[in-house]
Amino acid sequence: MSSPVPGRTTANRLGLGWRLHGDGRTVTSGEVVRPRERLTWPRTGAIGAQHVVAMFGATFLVPLITGFPPSTTLLFSGVGTMLFLLVTAGRVPSYLGSSFAFIAPITASVSQYGPGGALGGVVMAGAALFLIGLVVQVAGTDWLQRLMPPLVTGTIVALIGFNLAPSAKENFMAAPVTALVTLASIILVSVLFRGLPGRLSILLGVLIGYLTAVARGEVDFARIGSAWQEQGLFGLPPFQVPEFHLPLMGLFVPVILVLVAENIGHVKSVALMTGDDLDPWIGRAIMSDGLATVLAGSGGGSGTTTYAENIGVMAATRVYSTAAYWVAAVVAVLLSVFPVVGAAVATVPAGVLGGAATVLYGMIGMLGVRIWVQNRVDFANPVNLTTAAVAMIVGVADYTWAASGLQFAGIALGTAATLVVYHVMAALARLRGTVGRDPLEPDSTRMPSPLG
C-alpha cells in the first residue's frame, strides 16, 4: 500500500481537499453537496458569486452606519471567513460578515472614546467570544444543548430571519417595480430551469433585476468614476489601531450573547440541512468568529458573525461546499483592494437587494420553523408555546430597550426573551408540577394534522 501524499493530507486537515459530488455538474436528486464536496470549479465559482451578492449589502451597511471604512470591513470579512474555514477544517460552511449587533455599542462608544475606543471594544468582545468557544471545545456542547434545546435554537433562528423583514421591505419599497421583477425572476428561475441555472436562481434574479434597474435609470454609475479618479485601479483600504478602555467592556461584551446564538443557530441549521453531526465543531465555530472579530477590530473593521443571508443561498442551491465560501472570501478581499470593482458592485440598487432579501430572509425564518418540525417540538406544552410566542413577537416587531445609553433591539431582546422565558417557565413548571410533560420531550403523536 502506498503512503498518503503529504500535501493532500495537509490539505484535508485544513479543509482544502474537496471530492467531486457526482459528475460535478448537477446535484444528485434527493442529495446535497456537502461541505467537503464541490461541483466543478466554474459552477463552484458561480455559486460563490451568489454568496458575495448575499453578503455584500449587509456587510457594507454596518460600516456605513457606524462610520467605519467599508472597504476595510470588507477586507476583514474576507480574511475572517478564510480563518473560519481553516479553524473549522472546512466542516462548517459560513461567511463571516459584519454583525448588526455591534452597531449600538460602536455608535455609543465613538461619541465618548472615538473610533479607536470603539475598535478596542470590538476586540474585547471578540476575545470574550473566543473564550466561550474554547470552553465549548473543551467541555463539550452538553451544557449548551441544555441551555439552548431545539425549541430555543429554532426560535432564535426564526426570529433572526423574520426580524430582518423590515429591512427587506425598506429596500423593496425604494423601487417596487425593480424589486418585484427581481423577486419574480428568482422564483421563476428556480422552478423553470434544471441543473445549474436553477441552482443560480438568486444570482440570475439579481442580474435580471440589475438590468431592469439600469433600464429604469435607477443605477448611479458616478461612484465608479469617482473611485477611479480618487484611488485608481488598486488601493489598500485604510487601517486604524484600537484603543482599550475598560469601561467599554460593559457595552461590548453583552453582544456575545447574540453572536453565540447566531453561531449555534448557523451550525444547527447547516447540520439539519446536510444531515451531518456538526456539534463537535460548534466550539471551533465560535472560537473562529471570536478570532475574526479580534482581527477585524485590530485593523479598523467591524465585528463579524456567521451570516444568515448565506444560509438562504445554501438552502436555495442545496450546495454547502466550503469551496464556494473560499471563492466568496477571495472575491471579497479582491473587491476591498480594487476600489473600482467594489464601487461597481456597490451600484446594485436598493430595489434589487430588496427583491432578493425577501426570499433570503424568509428562508432563514423558515429554517427556524424547520428545526421545530424536525425535532417534533410539542407546542401543546404551554412552556414551548409561550416561549416561542413571546420571543417571536419581540423579535419580529423589533422591540427596543434603552439602558445606560445603549439601545438593544429585536434580535438581542428576542434571544434573551427566549432563554429567560423558557428556563424560568420550565423550572417553575417542574417545581410546581403544573405541566405534565417535559417540554423537551418530542411530540410522539403520529397522526397528521387535519390541515396537512
Salt bridges, closest charged atoms under 4 A:
GLU37 OE2 - ARG19 NE 3.61
GLU37 OE1 - HIS21 ND1 3.04
GLU218 OE2 - ARG216 NE 3.06
GLU243 OE1 - HIS245 NE2 3.70
ASP276 OD1 - ARG34 NH1 2.84
ASP279 OD1 - LYS268 NZ 3.22
ASP378 OD2 - ARG437 NH1 2.71
ASP438 OD1 - ARG430 NH2 3.24
